[in-house]
Amino acid sequence: MSKRLGFVGIIIEDRKKSAQVVNRILMDYGEDIIARVGLPYRDRQCWVITLTVDMTSDQLGALTGKLGAVDSVTVRSALAKE
């Protein structure tokens, strides 16, 4: 299975509760993360992380599955067709 370019959008609604777990998960996939941008959205008391990744669909599924299992975390992703 070949790697493809993609993105992951992560919203963290309770930073104190979830940020450490999210960062630990992202460290495990660090070799396949091309870019990471994190922005606080203080008006809504949440934090947004966007990732650019180069992964197989299986890797992306594993990453998003782990992130989605974390309390107060919402995650969405997509990979390029080729």
C-alpha positions as CSV (number, residue, x, y, z in Angstrom):
1,M,0.0,0.0,0.0
2,S,1.5,3.3,-1.0
3,K,1.6,6.5,1.0
4,R,-0.4,9.6,-0.1
5,L,-0.5,13.2,0.9
6,G,-3.3,14.2,3.2
7,F,-4.5,16.3,6.1
8,V,-5.8,15.8,9.6
9,G,-7.9,18.5,11.4
10,I,-8.1,18.2,15.2
11,I,-10.2,20.2,17.6
12,I,-9.5,19.9,21.3
13,E,-12.2,21.2,23.6
14,D,-10.6,20.6,26.9
15,R,-6.8,21.3,26.7
16,K,-6.0,20.4,30.2
17,K,-7.7,17.0,29.9
18,S,-6.6,16.0,26.4
19,A,-3.5,17.9,25.1
20,Q,-0.9,15.6,26.7
21,V,-2.5,12.5,25.3
22,V,-2.9,14.1,21.8
23,N,0.7,15.1,21.8
24,R,1.9,11.6,22.8
25,I,-0.1,10.1,19.9
26,L,1.3,12.6,17.4
27,M,4.8,11.9,18.5
28,D,4.3,8.2,17.6
29,Y,3.5,9.3,14.0
30,G,6.1,12.0,13.8
31,E,8.0,10.5,10.9
32,D,4.9,10.7,8.7
33,I,3.8,14.2,9.7
34,I,5.1,16.8,7.3
35,A,3.7,19.9,9.0
36,R,1.8,20.8,12.2
37,V,0.1,24.0,13.0
38,G,-1.6,24.6,16.3
39,L,-3.8,27.6,17.1
40,P,-5.7,28.5,20.2
41,Y,-9.2,29.8,19.6
42,R,-9.8,31.5,22.9
43,D,-13.2,33.0,22.1
44,R,-14.5,29.4,22.0
45,Q,-12.1,27.9,24.5
46,C,-10.8,25.3,22.1
47,W,-7.6,24.6,20.3
48,V,-7.2,23.6,16.6
49,I,-4.4,21.5,15.2
50,T,-3.9,20.9,11.5
51,L,-1.5,18.3,10.2
52,T,-0.2,17.7,6.7
53,V,0.7,14.0,6.5
54,D,2.2,11.5,4.1
55,M,0.7,8.1,5.1
56,T,-1.1,5.0,3.9
57,S,-4.8,4.8,4.5
58,D,-4.2,2.2,7.2
59,Q,-1.8,4.5,9.0
60,L,-4.2,7.4,8.7
61,G,-7.0,5.3,10.0
62,A,-4.9,4.2,13.0
63,L,-3.9,7.7,13.8
64,T,-7.4,9.2,13.6
65,G,-8.9,6.3,15.5
66,K,-6.5,6.9,18.4
67,L,-7.1,10.6,18.3
68,G,-10.9,10.2,18.1
69,A,-10.9,8.0,21.1
70,V,-9.6,10.8,23.3
71,D,-12.2,12.6,25.4
72,S,-13.1,16.1,24.1
73,V,-11.2,15.6,20.8
74,T,-12.9,15.8,17.3
75,V,-10.9,14.7,14.3
76,R,-11.4,14.7,10.5
77,S,-9.1,13.7,7.7
78,A,-8.6,13.1,4.0
79,L,-6.0,11.7,1.7
80,A,-5.3,12.6,-1.9
81,K,-6.6,10.2,-4.5
82,E,-3.1,9.3,-5.7
